């Protein structure tokens, strides 16, 4: 995440975002398939939907959003989404 701290950065949780899921086999991403849209809404809605998924399957999801440097990238990994969820709760 670079040198920026969460407290120094503002994130617009109302920004448009889309939660995607990767098809899986044996709980592993299928690289021969493309991901599909689960929910389209705000970054806040997508984070909430992601956090509602079982922890054991979260690695199959990603959020695509308009970048908000330095904390929000175009494609958010499960680990990144969890960090943003903690930030959101902190704020």
C-alpha positions in Angstrom: 0.0 0.0 0.0 3.0 2.3 -0.2 3.8 5.0 2.4 0.3 6.3 2.7 -1.6 5.5 5.9 -5.3 4.9 6.0 -5.8 7.9 8.3 -4.2 10.2 5.7 -6.4 9.0 2.8 -10.0 9.4 1.9 -11.9 6.7 0.2 -15.3 7.4 -1.5 -17.3 4.3 -0.5 -20.2 5.6 -2.6 -18.1 5.2 -5.8 -19.3 2.7 -8.4 -17.9 -0.8 -8.1 -18.6 -4.4 -9.2 -18.1 -7.6 -7.3 -16.9 -10.5 -9.5 -16.5 -14.2 -8.8 -14.2 -16.6 -10.5 -15.5 -20.0 -11.4 -13.8 -22.7 -9.3 -13.0 -26.3 -9.2 -12.0 -27.8 -5.9 -12.2 -24.3 -4.3 -9.5 -23.1 -6.7 -9.9 -20.4 -9.4 -10.3 -21.7 -12.9 -7.8 -19.8 -15.0 -9.5 -21.2 -18.2 -12.8 -19.4 -17.4 -13.7 -15.8 -17.0 -15.0 -14.2 -13.9 -18.7 -13.1 -13.7 -20.5 -10.2 -12.1 -22.2 -10.9 -8.8 -23.3 -7.4 -7.8 -23.0 -3.9 -9.3 -23.4 -1.0 -6.9 -21.3 1.1 -4.7 -17.9 0.2 -3.3 -19.6 0.0 0.1 -22.3 -2.5 -1.2 -19.6 -4.6 -2.9 -17.4 -4.7 0.2 -20.5 -5.7 2.3 -21.4 -8.5 -0.1 -17.9 -9.7 -0.2 -17.6 -9.8 3.6 -20.8 -11.8 3.7 -19.2 -14.6 1.8 -17.7 -17.5 3.7 -14.1 -16.8 4.5 -13.0 -20.1 2.8 -14.3 -18.9 -0.6 -13.3 -15.2 -0.5 -10.2 -15.9 -2.6 -12.6 -16.5 -5.5 -13.8 -12.9 -5.5 -12.5 -9.5 -6.6 -13.9 -6.0 -6.8 -13.4 -3.8 -9.8 -13.7 -0.1 -9.1 -12.6 3.3 -10.3 -9.1 3.8 -8.9 -8.8 6.1 -5.9 -5.0 6.3 -5.3 -3.4 5.2 -3.2 -5.9 2.9 -1.4 -8.3 1.8 -4.1 -6.9 0.2 -7.2 -8.8 -0.9 -10.4 -9.0 -4.5 -9.2 -9.1 -5.2 -5.5 -7.8 -8.5 -4.2 -9.6 -10.3 -1.3 -6.8 -9.1 1.0 -7.2 -5.6 -0.1 -11.0 -5.7 0.2 -10.6 -7.0 3.8 -8.3 -4.0 4.6 -10.8 -1.6 3.1 -13.6 -3.2 5.2 -11.6 -2.6 8.3 -10.9 1.0 7.3 -14.7 1.5 6.6 -15.5 0.2 10.1 -12.8 2.4 11.7 -14.3 5.5 10.0 
